[in-house]
């Protein structure tokens, strides 16, 4: 009689050959991951290590939250950032619709006006707003001539000028994010809603706006977290009560004895940024940040629940309020002519384009001024500043260095970004949302450096 021995262990998975591993699209992520780890993650780790290097690990953080100066500045920063994000949304949505509805050369010109401010340094644009809003600036002169002001008003160094300057700087982020969602809309949906008898306002509020929520959410989040790190614009346009949290970080950087406390300030701002992104991703889905549809998908669930409750004869309190107040307002707005919405988009979009282009025009005109100080309009015109720039070896050396560094940076960014994008899209690697969240966080940190 023979006995047979059975091995209960599962069969081993055959090893994947090295040649097959190299063909995996996930390998394309390695160059970008290595670069970002060396440039950003390692300094962030060192930043966190120094922030807890005091006598006790929490001593520096206790100082941040116990001193009213820093605590109040932190609350003020979040309030200003939220207000700026709301203003960008209110002005950016009509502008995105204006770009989408325009055609040909007009569309190209409007899109160029939105992108063009990024080619002008934020410091120069902020100085341009200082000239425009000054007591002897063109806005005060125009308002005085029209009889709106009896005398030149103080338009600078207050909360309004800070909100105006920050909104003008961050508005393109919102416009481009929303336009990405608007451009993907199926226009037959709006036509079907109009054919069913819905008015233009109802079509926008019940059809178009919900479908563009991913772009709205992405733009709002990017504007908010970027505004948290603003420094130059609030310092130049605001008063003592308008200074933001990033200003204290730059102030502490001037003192050699502030090591540890300086890093704790930066860590607090970083943690708040990551917390905002994390909360938004938790409830709305991280996919909406980079153009996914999770936000709109999540909006479908309440609709399904509402349909089930309607079939059962029950309504939620929110649904009852919406039916009681919302639908009568939509019916009332439905009596407005279709041209009302068209002209609203044109007027608000035109206002945004004018607000973005006006500082650039002012900078161009002032560059031909003969005066040695910033004033508008110039007392006379001259080419003295252009001649000084092109004849000064220091300025030309700095210009060519900037050009070379910008070209090399663009080539590196395009190469690493394209390979990483292909690796994320074509591979089956797990944790794609985490990878994209990390990339978004790094983009926000880079925007901090640009705007600070």
C-alpha positions in Angstrom: 0.0 0.0 0.0 1.4 3.3 -1.0 0.9 6.7 0.7 0.7 10.0 -1.0 1.8 13.3 0.7 -0.3 16.3 -0.2 1.1 19.8 0.2 -1.6 22.2 1.5 0.4 25.3 0.7 -0.8 27.3 -2.3 1.3 27.2 -5.4 3.9 29.9 -5.6 3.2 32.8 -8.0 5.8 32.7 -10.7 8.3 35.5 -10.5 7.8 38.3 -13.0 10.8 38.6 -15.2 12.8 41.9 -15.0 12.1 42.6 -18.6 8.3 42.6 -17.9 8.7 44.8 -14.9 10.5 47.4 -16.9 7.7 47.4 -19.4 5.2 48.3 -16.6 3.9 51.9 -17.2 4.3 52.5 -13.5 8.1 52.7 -14.0 7.4 56.1 -15.7 6.5 57.5 -12.2 10.0 56.8 -10.8 11.8 59.9 -12.3 9.2 62.3 -11.1 8.9 60.6 -7.7 12.6 60.7 -7.1 12.9 64.3 -8.2 10.0 65.4 -5.9 11.2 63.4 -3.0 14.6 65.0 -3.2 13.4 68.6 -3.9 10.3 68.7 -1.7 9.7 65.8 0.7 13.2 65.8 2.2 13.1 69.5 3.1 9.6 69.1 4.5 10.8 66.3 6.7 13.7 68.4 7.9 11.2 71.3 8.5 9.1 69.1 10.7 12.2 67.8 12.6 13.4 71.3 13.4 9.9 72.5 14.5 9.9 69.9 17.3 13.5 70.3 18.3 12.9 72.6 21.3 13.1 71.8 25.0 9.8 70.0 24.5 8.4 69.0 21.1 5.4 71.3 21.5 7.0 74.4 22.9 7.1 76.3 19.6 3.6 75.3 18.7 2.2 76.4 22.0 3.7 79.8 21.4 2.0 80.0 18.0 -1.5 79.4 19.5 -1.0 81.2 22.8 0.3 84.6 21.4 -2.8 86.6 20.2 -0.7 88.2 17.4 -0.2 84.8 15.6 -3.6 83.3 16.5 -5.5 86.3 15.2 -3.4 86.5 12.1 -4.1 82.9 11.4 -7.9 83.4 11.7 -7.6 86.5 9.5 -5.7 84.6 6.9 -8.4 81.9 6.6 -11.2 84.5 6.5 -9.5 86.5 3.7 -8.6 83.4 1.8 -12.2 82.1 2.0 -13.6 85.5 0.9 -11.1 85.7 -2.0 -12.2 82.2 -3.1 -15.8 83.2 -3.1 -15.1 86.4 -5.1 -13.1 84.4 -7.6 -16.0 81.9 -8.0 -18.6 84.7 -8.4 -16.5 86.4 -11.1 -14.8 83.4 -12.6 -17.8 81.4 -13.6 -19.3 84.0 -15.9 -15.8 84.5 -17.4 -15.5 80.7 -18.1 -18.9 80.8 -19.7 -17.9 83.8 -21.8 -14.8 82.0 -23.1 -16.9 78.9 -23.9 -19.6 80.8 -25.7 -17.2 82.9 -27.8 -15.8 81.8 -31.1 -12.8 82.5 -33.3 -10.5 85.4 -32.6 -12.7 86.7 -29.8 -12.3 83.5 -27.9 -8.5 83.5 -28.4 -8.3 87.1 -27.2 -10.3 86.5 -24.1 -8.3 83.4 -23.2 -5.1 85.3 -23.8 -6.2 88.0 -21.4 -6.8 85.4 -18.7 -3.4 83.7 -19.1 -1.3 86.8 -19.9 -1.1 88.1 -16.2 1.0 85.1 -15.3 3.8 86.5 -17.5 4.0 89.6 -15.3 5.6 89.4 -11.9 3.1 89.7 -9.0 5.2 92.5 -7.5 4.8 94.6 -10.6 1.1 94.0 -10.9 0.7 94.9 -7.2 2.5 98.1 -7.7 0.2 98.8 -10.7 -2.8 98.5 -8.4 -1.1 100.9 -6.0 -0.9 103.4 -8.8 -4.5 102.8 -9.9 -5.9 103.1 -6.4 -3.7 105.9 -5.2 -5.2 109.3 -4.3 -3.8 110.8 -7.5 -4.5 107.6 -9.5 -6.8 107.3 -12.5 -9.7 105.7 -10.5 -9.9 108.6 -8.0 -9.6 111.1 -10.8 -12.4 109.5 -12.8 -14.7 109.2 -9.7 -14.0 112.8 -8.8 -14.7 114.0 -12.4 -18.0 112.1 -12.4 -19.0 113.6 -9.1 -19.0 110.2 -7.3 -16.3 111.5 -4.9 -16.2 115.1 -3.6 -12.5 114.6 -3.1 -10.0 111.8 -3.7 -10.8 108.8 -1.5 -8.5 106.6 0.4 -8.7 103.4 -1.6 -5.5 101.9 -0.5 -4.3 100.2 2.7 -7.6 98.6 3.7 -9.3 95.2 3.5 -11.0 96.1 0.2 -7.8 96.8 -1.7 -6.3 93.5 -0.3 -9.3 91.5 -1.6 -9.2 93.2 -4.9 -5.5 92.6 -5.4 -5.6 89.0 -4.4 -8.7 88.3 -6.4 -7.1 89.8 -9.5 -4.0 87.5 -9.0 -5.9 84.3 -8.3 -8.8 84.7 -10.7 -7.2 82.9 -13.6 -6.9 79.7 -11.5 -10.6 79.7 -11.0 -11.5 80.6 -14.6 -9.3 77.8 -16.1 -10.6 75.2 -13.6 -14.2 76.0 -14.3 -13.6 76.2 -18.1 -12.2 72.7 -18.1 -15.6 71.4 -16.8 -17.7 73.7 -19.0 -15.8 72.7 -22.1 -16.7 69.0 -21.5 -20.5 69.6 -21.2 -22.8 68.0 -23.6 -24.7 70.9 -25.1 -27.7 68.6 -26.0 -28.6 68.5 -22.3 -29.3 72.2 -22.2 -31.2 72.0 -25.5 -33.3 69.2 -24.1 -34.1 71.1 -20.9 -35.1 74.2 -22.9 -37.3 72.0 -25.2 -39.0 70.6 -22.1 -40.1 74.1 -21.1 -37.5 75.1 -18.6 -36.3 78.7 -18.6 -32.7 79.7 -19.1 -32.1 80.3 -15.3 -33.6 77.0 -14.4 -31.5 75.2 -17.0 -28.4 76.8 -15.6 -29.2 76.1 -12.0 -30.6 72.6 -12.4 -28.5 71.2 -15.3 -25.4 73.2 -16.1 -24.2 74.2 -12.7 -24.4 70.7 -11.1 -22.5 69.2 -14.0 -19.6 71.7 -13.6 -19.3 71.2 -9.8 -16.0 69.3 -10.2 -14.4 72.3 -11.8 -16.0 74.7 -9.3 -14.7 72.6 -6.4 -11.2 72.3 -7.9 -11.0 76.0 -8.5 -12.3 76.9 -5.1 -9.9 74.6 -3.4 -6.8 75.8 -5.4 -7.6 79.4 -4.8 -8.2 79.0 -1.1 -5.1 77.0 -0.3 -3.0 79.3 -2.5 -4.4 82.4 -0.8 -3.3 81.0 2.6 0.3 81.6 1.6 0.0 85.1 0.3 2.4 87.7 1.5 3.4 90.4 -1.0 -0.1 91.7 -2.0 -1.5 92.0 1.6 1.7 93.7 2.7 1.7 96.4 0.0 -2.1 96.9 -0.4 -3.3 96.3 3.1 -3.1 98.1 6.5 -1.8 96.9 9.8 -5.0 94.9 10.4 -4.8 93.1 7.1 -1.5 91.3 7.4 -1.6 87.6 6.9 0.1 84.7 8.5 2.8 84.3 5.9 4.1 87.7 6.8 5.1 86.5 10.2 7.1 83.6 8.6 9.1 86.0 6.5 9.7 88.3 9.5 11.0 85.4 11.6 13.3 84.4 8.8 15.2 87.7 9.3 16.3 86.6 12.8 19.0 84.0 13.3 17.6 83.2 16.8 14.2 82.2 15.5 15.2 78.7 14.3 12.5 76.3 15.5 9.8 78.8 15.9 10.1 79.8 12.3 9.7 76.2 11.2 6.7 75.7 13.5 4.9 78.6 11.9 5.5 77.0 8.5 4.4 73.6 9.7 1.1 75.1 11.1 0.3 76.7 7.7 1.2 73.4 5.9 -0.9 71.3 8.2 -3.9 73.6 7.7 -3.5 73.4 4.0 -3.3 69.6 4.0 -6.3 69.4 6.4 -8.4 71.5 4.1 -7.4 69.3 1.1 -8.0 66.2 3.1 -11.4 67.2 4.3 -12.5 68.3 0.8 -11.2 65.0 -0.5 -12.9 63.0 2.2 -16.4 64.4 1.6 -16.2 65.3 -2.1 -13.7 62.7 -3.4 -10.1 63.5 -4.3 -10.8 63.0 -8.0 -12.5 66.3 -8.4 -9.3 68.2 -7.7 -7.7 67.1 -10.9 -10.9 67.1 -13.1 -12.5 63.8 -12.0 -16.2 63.4 -11.7 -16.5 62.3 -8.1 -18.0 65.5 -7.0 -20.8 65.2 -9.6 -21.2 61.5 -8.8 -21.7 62.3 -5.2 -24.3 64.8 -6.1 -26.3 62.1 -7.8 -26.9 60.2 -4.5 -29.1 62.9 -2.9 -31.1 63.0 -6.1 -31.7 59.2 -5.9 -32.6 59.5 -2.3 -35.0 62.3 -3.0 -36.6 60.3 -5.8 -37.1 57.3 -3.5 -38.6 59.5 -0.8 -40.9 61.2 -3.3 -42.1 57.8 -4.4 -42.8 56.9 -0.7 -44.6 60.2 -0.2 -41.9 61.6 2.2 -39.8 64.7 1.9 -36.7 65.7 3.9 -36.7 69.1 5.6 -34.1 70.4 3.2 -36.2 69.2 0.3 -39.3 70.8 1.7 -37.4 74.1 2.0 -36.0 73.8 -1.5 -39.5 73.1 -3.0 -41.1 75.9 -1.0 -38.6 78.6 -1.7 -36.4 77.4 -4.6 -38.9 76.5 -7.2 -41.0 79.7 -6.9 -37.8 81.7 -7.4 -36.8 79.6 -10.4 -40.3 80.1 -11.9 -40.0 83.8 -11.3 -36.6 84.0 -12.8 -37.9 81.9 -15.7 -39.9 84.9 -16.9 -36.7 86.9 -17.5 -35.7 87.0 -21.2 -32.9 84.8 -22.4 -30.9 87.9 -23.2 -30.6 88.7 -19.5 -28.3 85.8 -18.8 -26.3 86.5 -22.0 -25.7 90.1 -21.1 -24.9 89.2 -17.5 -22.2 86.8 -18.7 -20.8 89.4 -21.1 -20.8 92.3 -18.6 -19.2 90.3 -15.8 -16.7 88.6 -18.1 -15.8 91.9 -19.7 -15.3 93.4 -16.2 -12.9 90.5 -15.3 -10.9 90.9 -18.5 -10.6 94.6 -18.0 -9.5 94.1 -14.4 -6.8 91.6 -15.5 -5.5 93.7 -18.4 -5.7 97.1 -16.9 -2.6 96.6 -14.5 -0.6 95.3 -17.5 -1.5 98.3 -19.6 -0.6 100.6 -16.7 2.8 98.9 -16.3 3.5 99.2 -20.1 2.7 102.9 -20.1 4.7 103.7 -17.0 7.7 101.9 -18.5 7.9 104.8 -21.0 7.6 107.5 -18.3 10.3 110.0 -17.8 9.6 110.3 -14.0 11.8 108.7 -11.4 8.8 107.5 -9.4 5.5 105.6 -10.1 2.8 107.9 -11.3 0.0 107.6 -13.8 -0.5 109.2 -16.2 3.2 109.9 -16.8 4.3 113.6 -16.9 6.1 112.9 -20.2 7.3 109.9 -22.2 10.8 108.8 -22.7 12.9 105.7 -23.5 15.4 106.3 -20.8 14.4 103.2 -18.7 14.5 100.9 -21.7 17.9 102.3 -22.7 19.2 101.8 -19.1 18.0 98.2 -19.0 19.6 97.2 -22.3 22.8 99.1 -21.7 23.4 97.8 -18.1 25.4 94.6 -18.1 24.0 93.5 -14.7 20.5 93.7 -15.9 21.2 91.9 -19.1 23.2 89.2 -17.3 20.2 88.7 -14.9 17.9 88.6 -17.9 19.8 85.9 -19.7 20.2 83.9 -16.5 16.5 84.0 -16.0 15.8 82.9 -19.6 18.2 80.0 -19.4 16.9 78.8 -16.0 13.3 79.2 -17.2 14.0 77.2 -20.3 15.7 74.4 -18.4 13.0 74.3 -15.8 10.3 74.1 -18.4 12.1 71.2 -20.2 12.6 69.3 -16.9 9.0 69.9 -15.8 7.5 68.8 -19.2 9.6 65.7 -19.3 8.9 64.6 -15.7 5.3 65.6 -15.8 4.5 63.9 -19.1 6.1 60.6 -17.9 4.4 60.8 -14.5 1.0 61.4 -16.2 1.4 58.5 -18.5 2.5 56.3 -15.6 -0.6 57.2 -13.6 -3.1 56.8 -16.4 -1.8 53.7 -18.1 -0.6 51.7 -15.1 -2.7 49.6 -12.7 -0.8 50.9 -9.7 -2.8 51.2 -6.4 -3.2 54.4 -4.6 -3.5 56.7 -7.7 -5.6 59.1 -5.6 -2.9 59.4 -3.0 -0.3 60.0 -5.7 -2.4 62.7 -7.3 -3.1 64.3 -3.9 0.6 64.4 -3.2 1.2 66.1 -6.5 -1.5 68.7 -5.8 0.0 69.4 -2.4 3.4 70.0 -4.0 1.8 72.2 -6.6 0.3 74.3 -3.8 3.6 74.5 -2.1 5.2 75.7 -5.4 2.4 78.3 -5.7 3.3 79.5 -2.2 6.8 80.2 -3.4 5.6 82.0 -6.5 3.1 84.3 -4.7 5.3 84.9 -1.6 
